[in-house]
Amino acid sequence: MLRWLTRLLALVLVVALAVPLFTAGVVVATGEVDGRRASDVIVVLGAAQYDGRPQPILQARLDHAAALYRAGLAQHIITVGGRRKGDRFTEAAAGRRSLRQDGIPASALVAVGKGSDTYTSLRAAAEEMDRRGWCSALLVSDPWHLARSRAMAADFGMRPATSPVPDPPITGTAANARYVIRETVARLYYGAVQAPATKSLVGGCG
């Protein structure tokens, strides 16, 4: 009996270590591959802005989205992200404003100023895609953010591809490690808690 319990405990410990390590590997691997493909829309994940001015992380995402748009990967760009307490602008509005200043035509831009986190922002983007009859999305964010974002977008029915920001402002061994750890935990939480309740929102795409 003791031997059986010891083996069971060992198996539990192996699984407890293997699942987070595997998930961390997926987070890193996804961020290292530019899976860009032609899509109906580019979706730029939100980040901090100050009084309508995107801060470096968000600006890097917007610059990359503009480059993808000019390369002909999509004819539209959705910016997402809501407003924090005390802000005059949403992250989405700040992103749209920056892209307009960068020469992207207004007709190509859609600001979806909803969402306080990745999940609620992507849900709002999926609802907007459904309203417009768009079926596929090219997600733009920091490399290590994309594994979780892609899983969510897939569950929302967005048919996602991913294209990481090539030179994100967050660099350095310690910063990268913290980011990967945070995203690993968040990806595991999504899979265990949020994913079971997530349903496709983009319909009519066959």
Disulfide bonds with the S-S distance in Angstrom:
Cys135-Cys205 2.06
